[in-house]
Amino acid sequence: MHVEAWALIIGALLITMALAGSLLRRLPLSTGMLYLAAGVALGPSGLELMEPDPGRHAALLERVTEVAVLISLFAIGLKLGLPLSDGRWRMAIRLATVSMVATVALVAVIGHYALGLPLGAAVLLGAVLAPTDPVLASDVQLVDADDRDRLRFSLSAEGGLNDGTAFPFVMLGLGLLGLHELGPAGWRWIAVDVVWAVAAGLAIGGGCGAAVGRLVVYLRTRHKLSVGLDEFLALGLIALAYGIALLCHGYGFLAVLAAGVALRRVQQGDTEAVEGSRVAAHVTGARDTREAVATDEQSAGAYLMGEVQDFNEQLERIAEVAVVLVVGAMLHHVDFEAQFFWLVLALMVVVRPLAVGAGLVGAPVSREQRRLISWFGIRGIGSIYYLMYALNHGVPAHLAQPLFDITLTTVAVSIVLHGISVTPLMKWYGRRQRATR
């Protein structure tokens, strides 16, 4: 398609979404649903303007989804403002570990015994479908770093953490298929793919985020240097943490999440007061005022957070548009079979609630919060990334097609069902919370 046609279509879509944003918040619709429909319309099933072939374009699709997940993980990290000692973190970690393992195991059992997949492919399917999506779950994410709601914090932190904790099970599935070295009795998988890669990713990301954040605040407050270009800082920190983690054979997704969380720790001062000053300075265009707020000891950290977070949220929305459009176009290549829909239904109404129940045993959550956490296990871009990662590591064609069909069906159904239900359910939850208070 010619550049002018692409410019016309993308421009019209983005302007429409910008103008209709406030309307969508009142309707049982999500932006993901509309992007998915637009992708179907532009793809081979519609106008044939987009033809992403998972067989020929798997490497490119892996990179695109990888970037989208990285941007979203960093954005989530910046919103996780609670101290690490807070009990809400323990809930999120249990969801990203206990519930993750339970989901992989249950999906693997269904895939092996109900769909007839080999054990390795069944485990790989469980790992691909287990992580909840941090991009498409924006309507149930934390509003900002001061949001203390237990439901939103748990879903946001879980979506960030389990995009990294799913990686060991992807490697396990590939190993069982003979595509990755597990070592005798699986010792290499446990030592390298589980223990070292997780620990290294978190440590490297946390160290990078803390070091860069403190350095910038120090330069600004002590020497009035490094003011501005916070967009470069955000992209640079994402790339730095990710690159170092991969070089050290750690999980880059966890590193980027940890970098965002650590960068949030450098914030100081009254966030609301700093935000007011920052917005006022941008509105008036007063450069001197912006620099004064950015270099003041009491506000430099909070100012940095506000600038980085604003930029990253815009990137996150752009990434959502690009990836979900492609997902919609790829639905043309899916063989929609009844058994796959049964698997998706089982994942949403049986597997997810059971896994959440196992992860939240004894947790201080209300019945309403537990039910909503069970329902909002949104699958999306993270699953597409892991699928493409697996396909690029040599999954045989006779296994690649059912894995592709099941994953795309799950993502599409999840986008639609969760998109329809998120607005009324979150409004209901808000009313319940206000009534309780």
C-alpha positions as CSV (number, residue, x, y, z in Angstrom):
1,M,0.0,0.0,0.0
2,H,1.2,3.5,-0.8
3,V,2.5,5.7,2.0
4,E,-0.3,8.3,1.5
5,A,-2.9,5.6,2.0
6,W,-1.3,4.4,5.3
7,A,-1.0,8.0,6.5
8,L,-4.7,8.6,5.8
9,I,-5.8,5.5,7.6
10,I,-3.6,5.7,10.6
11,G,-4.2,9.5,10.9
12,A,-8.0,9.0,10.8
13,L,-7.9,6.2,13.3
14,L,-5.7,8.1,15.8
15,I,-7.8,11.3,15.6
16,T,-11.0,9.3,16.0
17,M,-9.7,7.6,19.1
18,A,-8.5,10.9,20.5
19,L,-11.9,12.5,20.0
20,A,-13.9,9.5,21.2
21,G,-11.8,8.8,24.2
22,S,-14.2,10.3,26.8
23,L,-17.1,8.6,25.1
24,L,-15.5,5.2,25.3
25,R,-15.0,5.5,29.0
26,R,-18.8,5.6,29.4
27,L,-19.5,2.7,27.1
28,P,-18.9,-1.0,27.4
29,L,-16.1,-0.8,24.9
30,S,-12.4,-0.6,25.0
31,T,-9.8,0.9,22.7
32,G,-8.4,-2.6,22.2
33,M,-11.7,-3.8,20.8
34,L,-11.8,-1.0,18.2
35,Y,-8.2,-1.5,17.2
36,L,-8.9,-5.2,16.8
37,A,-11.9,-4.5,14.6
38,A,-9.8,-2.0,12.5
39,G,-7.1,-4.6,12.1
40,V,-9.6,-7.1,10.8
41,A,-11.0,-4.5,8.4
42,L,-7.5,-3.6,7.1
43,G,-6.2,-7.2,6.9
44,P,-6.7,-10.0,4.3
45,S,-10.3,-10.5,5.6
46,G,-11.2,-7.0,4.7
47,L,-9.5,-4.4,2.5
48,E,-6.3,-6.4,2.2
49,L,-4.1,-3.4,3.1
50,M,-2.2,-5.3,5.8
51,E,-1.0,-8.9,5.4
52,P,1.1,-9.9,8.4
53,D,2.0,-13.5,7.8
54,P,3.1,-15.3,11.1
55,G,5.1,-17.7,9.0
56,R,7.1,-15.2,7.0
57,H,7.1,-12.3,9.5
58,A,7.6,-14.1,12.8
59,A,10.9,-12.4,13.5
60,L,9.6,-8.9,12.9
61,L,6.4,-9.6,14.9
62,E,8.6,-10.8,17.8
63,R,10.5,-7.6,17.8
64,V,7.4,-5.3,17.5
65,T,5.6,-7.1,20.4
66,E,8.9,-7.1,22.4
67,V,9.1,-3.3,22.2
68,A,5.5,-2.9,23.1
69,V,5.8,-5.1,26.2
70,L,9.0,-3.3,27.3
71,I,7.3,0.1,27.1
72,S,4.3,-1.1,29.0
73,L,6.4,-2.8,31.7
74,F,8.4,0.4,32.3
75,A,5.2,2.4,32.5
76,I,3.8,0.0,35.1
77,G,7.0,0.1,37.1
78,L,6.7,3.9,37.4
79,K,3.1,3.5,38.8
80,L,4.1,1.0,41.5
81,G,4.8,3.6,44.2
82,L,4.1,1.5,47.3
83,P,7.1,0.6,49.5
84,L,8.4,-2.9,48.8
85,S,7.5,-3.8,52.4
86,D,3.8,-3.2,51.7
87,G,1.6,-6.3,51.9
88,R,0.1,-5.6,48.5
89,W,3.4,-6.5,46.9
90,R,3.2,-10.0,48.5
91,M,-0.2,-10.5,46.9
92,A,1.2,-9.5,43.5
93,I,4.2,-11.8,43.9
94,R,2.0,-14.7,44.8
95,L,-0.2,-14.1,41.7
96,A,2.9,-13.9,39.5
97,T,4.4,-17.1,40.9
98,V,1.9,-19.5,42.6
99,S,-1.0,-18.5,40.2
100,M,1.4,-18.5,37.3
101,V,2.6,-22.0,38.0
102,A,-1.0,-23.2,38.6
103,T,-2.1,-21.7,35.2
104,V,0.7,-23.3,33.3
105,A,0.1,-26.7,34.9
106,L,-3.7,-26.6,34.3
107,V,-3.4,-25.4,30.7
108,A,-0.7,-28.0,30.1
109,V,-3.0,-30.8,31.4
110,I,-5.8,-29.6,29.1
111,G,-3.5,-29.2,26.1
112,H,-2.0,-32.7,26.6
113,Y,-5.0,-34.7,27.4
114,A,-7.9,-32.9,25.7
115,L,-6.1,-31.5,22.6
116,G,-3.5,-34.3,22.2
117,L,-0.5,-32.0,22.2
118,P,2.9,-33.5,23.2
119,L,4.0,-32.6,26.7
120,G,6.5,-30.0,25.6
121,A,4.0,-28.2,23.4
122,A,1.4,-28.4,26.1
123,V,3.7,-26.8,28.6
124,L,4.7,-24.2,26.1
125,L,1.0,-23.4,25.4
126,G,0.5,-23.0,29.2
127,A,3.5,-20.6,29.4
128,V,2.3,-18.6,26.4
129,L,-1.2,-18.2,27.8
130,A,-0.3,-17.7,31.5
131,P,0.9,-14.1,31.6
132,T,-1.8,-11.4,31.9
133,D,-1.4,-8.4,29.7
134,P,0.0,-5.1,31.0
135,V,-0.9,-3.2,27.8
136,L,-4.6,-4.1,27.3
137,A,-5.3,-4.0,31.1
138,S,-5.0,-0.2,31.2
139,D,-8.6,0.3,32.3
140,V,-7.9,-1.7,35.5
141,Q,-4.4,-0.5,36.1
142,L,-3.4,1.9,38.8
143,V,-4.4,5.5,38.1
144,D,-1.0,6.8,39.4
145,A,1.7,6.0,42.0
146,D,-0.5,7.3,44.8
147,D,-3.3,4.8,44.1
148,R,-3.5,2.4,47.0
149,D,-6.4,0.3,45.7
150,R,-5.7,-3.4,46.4
151,L,-7.5,-4.7,43.2
152,R,-5.7,-2.3,40.8
153,F,-2.4,-2.7,42.4
154,S,-2.6,-6.5,42.4
155,L,-3.6,-6.6,38.7
156,S,-1.0,-4.0,37.6
157,A,1.9,-5.6,39.5
158,E,0.9,-9.1,38.5
159,G,0.7,-8.0,34.8
160,G,4.2,-6.6,35.1
161,L,5.8,-9.5,37.0
162,N,4.3,-12.4,35.2
163,D,5.5,-11.2,31.8
164,G,8.9,-12.1,33.2
165,T,8.1,-15.1,35.3
166,A,6.5,-16.8,32.3
167,F,9.9,-17.0,30.6
168,P,11.2,-20.0,32.6
169,F,8.2,-22.1,31.5
170,V,8.6,-21.0,27.9
171,M,12.2,-22.3,28.1
172,L,10.9,-25.5,29.8
173,G,8.4,-26.2,27.0
174,L,11.1,-25.6,24.4
175,G,13.5,-27.9,26.3
176,L,10.9,-30.7,26.4
177,L,10.6,-30.3,22.7
178,G,14.3,-30.6,22.3
179,L,14.8,-27.0,21.3
180,H,16.6,-25.8,24.5
181,E,19.2,-27.4,26.8
182,L,17.6,-28.3,30.2
183,G,20.6,-30.2,31.6
184,P,20.6,-33.6,33.5
185,A,17.4,-33.9,35.6
186,G,16.7,-30.3,34.6
187,W,19.5,-28.8,36.7
188,R,20.5,-26.2,34.1
189,W,16.9,-25.1,33.7
190,I,16.5,-24.6,37.5
191,A,19.9,-23.0,38.0
192,V,20.1,-20.8,34.9
193,D,16.6,-20.3,33.5
194,V,14.8,-19.9,36.9
195,V,17.2,-18.8,39.7
196,W,19.9,-16.9,37.9
197,A,17.8,-15.3,35.1
198,V,15.1,-14.0,37.5
199,A,17.5,-12.8,40.1
200,A,19.9,-11.1,37.6
201,G,17.0,-9.4,35.8
202,L,15.6,-7.9,39.0
203,A,19.0,-6.9,40.4
204,I,20.3,-5.3,37.1
205,G,17.0,-3.4,36.5
206,G,16.8,-2.2,40.0
207,G,20.4,-1.1,40.0
208,C,20.1,0.7,36.7
209,G,16.9,2.5,37.7
210,A,18.3,3.6,41.0
211,A,21.7,4.7,39.7
212,V,20.3,6.7,36.7
213,G,17.5,8.3,38.8
214,R,19.9,9.4,41.6
215,L,22.5,10.6,39.1
216,V,20.0,12.8,37.2
217,V,18.5,14.3,40.5
218,Y,22.0,14.9,41.8
219,L,23.1,16.7,38.6
220,R,20.0,18.8,38.5
221,T,19.9,19.8,42.2
222,R,23.6,20.3,42.7
223,H,24.9,21.6,39.4
224,K,21.7,22.6,37.5
225,L,22.6,20.2,34.7
226,S,20.8,17.5,32.7
227,V,17.5,19.4,32.7
228,G,15.1,18.4,29.9
229,L,15.1,15.6,27.4
230,D,13.4,13.3,29.9
231,E,12.0,11.4,26.9
232,F,15.6,10.3,26.0
233,L,16.1,9.3,29.6
234,A,13.1,7.0,29.6
235,L,14.1,5.3,26.3
236,G,17.7,5.1,27.4
237,L,16.9,3.5,30.7
238,I,14.7,0.9,29.1
239,A,17.4,0.0,26.6
240,L,20.2,0.1,29.1
241,A,18.4,-2.2,31.6
242,Y,17.2,-4.6,28.9
243,G,20.6,-4.8,27.2
244,I,22.6,-5.4,30.3
245,A,20.2,-8.0,31.5
246,L,20.3,-9.9,28.2
247,L,24.1,-9.8,28.1
248,C,24.2,-11.3,31.6
249,H,21.6,-13.9,30.6
250,G,18.9,-12.4,32.8
251,Y,15.3,-11.7,32.0
252,G,15.1,-8.3,30.3
253,F,11.4,-7.9,31.0
254,L,11.9,-8.2,34.7
255,A,14.9,-5.8,34.4
256,V,12.8,-3.1,32.7
257,L,10.0,-3.5,35.3
258,A,12.5,-3.2,38.1
259,A,14.1,-0.2,36.5
260,G,10.8,1.6,36.5
261,V,10.1,0.7,40.1
262,A,13.6,1.8,41.2
263,L,13.3,5.1,39.3
264,R,10.0,5.8,41.1
265,R,12.0,5.4,44.4
266,V,14.0,8.6,43.7
267,Q,10.8,10.7,44.0
268,Q,10.8,13.3,46.8
269,G,8.6,16.1,47.9
270,D,4.8,16.8,47.7
271,T,3.8,15.0,44.5
272,E,0.5,17.0,44.1
273,A,2.2,20.4,44.6
274,V,5.0,19.5,42.2
275,E,2.5,18.2,39.6
276,G,0.6,21.5,39.8
277,S,3.7,23.5,39.3
278,R,4.8,21.3,36.4
279,V,1.5,21.6,34.6
280,A,1.3,25.3,35.2
281,A,4.8,25.8,33.8
282,H,4.0,23.8,30.7
283,V,0.8,25.7,30.1
284,T,2.5,29.1,30.4
285,G,5.5,27.9,28.5
286,A,7.8,29.4,31.2
287,R,11.1,27.7,30.7
288,D,12.6,29.4,33.8
289,T,9.7,28.1,36.0
290,R,10.2,24.5,34.7
291,E,13.9,24.6,35.3
292,A,13.3,26.0,38.8
293,V,10.9,23.1,39.7
294,A,13.2,20.5,38.0
295,T,16.3,21.6,39.9
296,D,14.8,22.2,43.3
297,E,15.9,19.6,45.9
298,Q,12.4,19.1,47.2
299,S,10.8,18.6,43.8
300,A,13.4,17.4,41.3
301,G,12.6,13.7,41.8
302,A,8.8,14.2,41.5
303,Y,9.3,16.4,38.5
304,L,11.4,13.8,36.8
305,M,8.8,11.1,37.5
306,G,6.0,13.2,36.0
307,E,7.9,14.0,32.8
308,V,9.0,10.4,32.2
309,Q,5.6,8.9,33.0
310,D,3.7,11.3,30.7
311,F,6.0,10.4,27.8
312,N,5.9,6.7,28.5
313,E,2.1,6.6,28.7
314,Q,1.9,8.1,25.2
315,L,4.3,5.6,23.9
316,E,2.3,2.8,25.5
317,R,-0.9,3.9,23.7
318,I,0.9,4.1,20.3
319,A,2.3,0.6,20.9
320,E,-1.2,-0.7,21.7
321,V,-2.5,0.7,18.4
322,A,0.3,-0.9,16.3
323,V,0.2,-4.4,17.9
324,V,-3.5,-4.8,18.2
325,L,-4.0,-3.7,14.6
326,V,-1.6,-6.5,13.6
327,V,-3.3,-9.0,15.8
328,G,-6.6,-8.2,14.1
329,A,-5.1,-8.6,10.7
330,M,-3.5,-12.0,11.7
331,L,-6.9,-13.4,12.6
332,H,-7.3,-14.2,8.9
333,H,-4.7,-17.0,9.4
334,V,-6.5,-18.6,12.4
335,D,-8.3,-21.8,12.0
336,F,-11.2,-21.2,14.4
337,E,-12.1,-24.6,15.8
338,A,-14.8,-25.3,18.5
339,Q,-12.3,-27.1,20.8
340,F,-10.2,-23.9,20.9
341,F,-13.1,-21.9,22.1
342,W,-13.8,-24.4,24.8
343,L,-10.2,-24.1,25.9
344,V,-10.5,-20.2,26.0
345,L,-13.7,-20.6,28.0
346,A,-12.0,-23.0,30.4
347,L,-9.1,-20.6,30.8
348,M,-11.3,-17.7,31.8
349,V,-13.9,-19.3,34.0
350,V,-12.1,-22.3,35.4
351,V,-8.3,-22.1,35.2
352,R,-8.0,-18.4,36.1
353,P,-10.3,-18.5,39.2
354,L,-8.6,-21.7,40.4
355,A,-5.1,-20.3,39.9
356,V,-6.1,-17.0,41.6
357,G,-7.6,-18.9,44.5
358,A,-4.4,-20.9,45.0
359,G,-2.3,-17.7,44.9
360,L,-4.5,-15.7,47.3
361,V,-5.1,-18.3,50.0
362,G,-5.3,-16.3,53.2
363,A,-4.8,-12.9,51.5
364,P,-6.7,-9.9,52.9
365,V,-9.0,-9.3,49.9
366,S,-12.7,-9.0,49.8
367,R,-15.0,-11.4,47.9
368,E,-15.6,-8.7,45.2
369,Q,-11.9,-8.1,44.8
370,R,-11.1,-11.8,44.5
371,R,-13.8,-12.3,41.9
372,L,-12.6,-9.3,39.8
373,I,-9.0,-10.4,40.0
374,S,-10.1,-13.8,38.8
375,W,-12.0,-12.3,35.8
376,F,-9.5,-9.6,34.7
377,G,-6.8,-12.1,33.7
378,I,-6.5,-10.3,30.3
379,R,-4.4,-12.0,27.7
380,G,-2.8,-10.0,24.9
381,I,0.5,-8.7,23.6
382,G,2.7,-10.7,26.1
383,S,1.2,-13.9,24.8
384,I,1.8,-12.9,21.2
385,Y,5.4,-12.1,22.0
386,Y,6.0,-15.5,23.6
387,L,4.3,-17.3,20.8
388,M,6.5,-15.5,18.2
389,Y,9.6,-16.2,20.4
390,A,8.8,-19.9,20.4
391,L,8.1,-20.0,16.7
392,N,11.5,-18.4,16.0
393,H,13.2,-21.0,18.1
394,G,12.2,-23.9,15.8
395,V,8.8,-25.2,16.9
396,P,7.8,-27.8,14.2
397,A,5.2,-26.6,11.8
398,H,2.7,-29.3,12.8
399,L,2.8,-27.9,16.4
400,A,3.2,-24.2,15.4
401,Q,-0.2,-24.0,13.7
402,P,-2.4,-25.2,16.7
403,L,-0.3,-23.0,19.1
404,F,-0.9,-20.0,16.8
405,D,-4.6,-20.8,16.4
406,I,-5.2,-21.2,20.2
407,T,-3.2,-18.1,21.2
408,L,-4.8,-15.8,18.7
409,T,-8.2,-17.1,19.5
410,T,-7.5,-16.5,23.2
411,V,-6.2,-13.0,22.7
412,A,-9.1,-12.0,20.4
413,V,-11.8,-13.4,22.8
414,S,-10.1,-11.8,25.8
415,I,-10.0,-8.4,24.2
416,V,-13.7,-8.6,23.3
417,L,-15.1,-10.0,26.5
418,H,-12.9,-8.0,28.9
419,G,-13.4,-4.9,26.8
420,I,-17.2,-5.3,27.1
421,S,-17.1,-6.0,30.8
422,V,-14.5,-3.6,32.1
423,T,-16.5,-0.4,32.2
424,P,-19.6,-1.7,34.0
425,L,-17.6,-3.9,36.4
426,M,-15.2,-1.2,37.4
427,K,-18.1,1.3,37.9
428,W,-19.8,-1.3,40.1
429,Y,-16.6,-1.9,42.0
430,G,-16.2,1.9,42.5
431,R,-19.7,2.2,44.0
432,R,-19.0,-0.8,46.3
433,Q,-15.8,0.8,47.5
434,R,-17.5,4.2,48.1
435,A,-20.3,2.4,50.0
436,T,-17.8,0.5,52.1
437,R,-15.9,3.7,53.1
